[in-house]
C-alpha cells in the first residue's frame, strides 16, 4: 500500500514538473529566446560553412589556358591550385592584363617564339599587373601589398640579351603568361608600377610600352625637336606618340581612320597622314617635316610599310624594326640605307632596366596609357576577337 502511494507521489511530482516545463517552454518570452538562440546557431553554422568555402577558394585560382583547336588554339577556363612562392619568389594576385599582336599569333600557332613546340596547357599573355600577396623565403625586393607588373622577359635584367633571356618570355613556350588570377615567380622578374597608374593602365606597359621606350630612347637616342614616324594607332605607336610628345619631339602618326586621326591630334601628334585615302602617305609625311625627313621610324607594319618609311627617313635617321602586321619584310635595301647613313635596329621589347627607366619617365610626365576597351576576366575570348578585328586605338585590357 505504501509502495502504491509512493509511486503515485512520484507520478504526481513528475506530472507537475512536466507541466511546469511545458508552461515554461510555451511561454512567449521563452519561445522568443529559443528562436533567437536557434537563429544564432544557424548563423554560426553558415559562417563556419562560408569560412570553409572561402578557405577552399583561397587554395585555388582561375586561369585561361590554351587548348588545341585543329592547327590553332582556343582559350579554356581552368581552376587550378593556387601556387605558393618558392625561395626568392613572390606571389602576385593579378588584377589586369593586356593583349598584344603576339598573343593573336600564338593562338594561330604562327608565333616563332614558341620554338615549334605545343602550347596546349600554357597560360597566354605576357602583360599583367597586380599586387603582391605573399613573399617567399629570401625574397627582399617587394613586400605584401606592393603593386607590381611582370617584365616581358622574366630573366632579362640588364645588358645584352642571351638565349636564356629570350627563353624567359612570358606567355611563350618556356614560361606561362599572366592570364591567371595568381602568378608566382622570381622577384627579379617584376617591377613596381608608377603610383598614379591604375592596374589596368599598368598592365599595358610590359611589351608595347617598353618596346616603344627602348626604340626611341635607348636605341634611337631621341632628342627634343626630332621628327618621329609612327605607323598605325596600336599599342606601340600610341606609346611612341605619348613618349615622343612628352620629350619635346614631333611625332607624325598614320592611320586609315579619320576618327582615329582626330583623336591622336588631341594626344600630341605634330602631324598625321591617312594611308587609306593617300596611298603615297610617305610623301605627305616628308612634306610635314619641311622636306627634311623623319629622324626616327617605329616600323611595325612590315613589307608593305618599310619601303615607304625609308622614303620618309632623313639622313642619319634610325629605323626600329619592331613587328610585321602585313608580314615580315624579306628585302631591305642595304645599299640605300648605307648611302643615307641610316641605322636599323631590331627591337624585341627590352630589359628590366629599360622598364624601370620607362616607369620613371612615365611618372615624371604623368603619362596615362591609352586604353580602348576593358573586358571582364570571363570574356577573355571576346577580347581576343575584338583585337582581331583591328578597330581599336591603343590597348585592350582584361580586368581580373
PyMOL commands that set and color helices and strands:
alter all, ss='L'
color gray80, all
select helices_A, chain A and resi 2-25+28-58+101-107+112-114+163-166+187-189+199-202+205-219+235-246+258-265+281-288+306-312+334-340+352-365+377-388
alter helices_A, ss='H'
color red, helices_A
select strands_A, chain A and resi 60-69+72-81+89-98+127-135+147-150+182-186+190-192+227-230+250-255+271-274+294-299+313-321+343-346+371-376+395-399
alter strands_A, ss='S'
color yellow, strands_A
deselect
rebuild
show_as cartoon
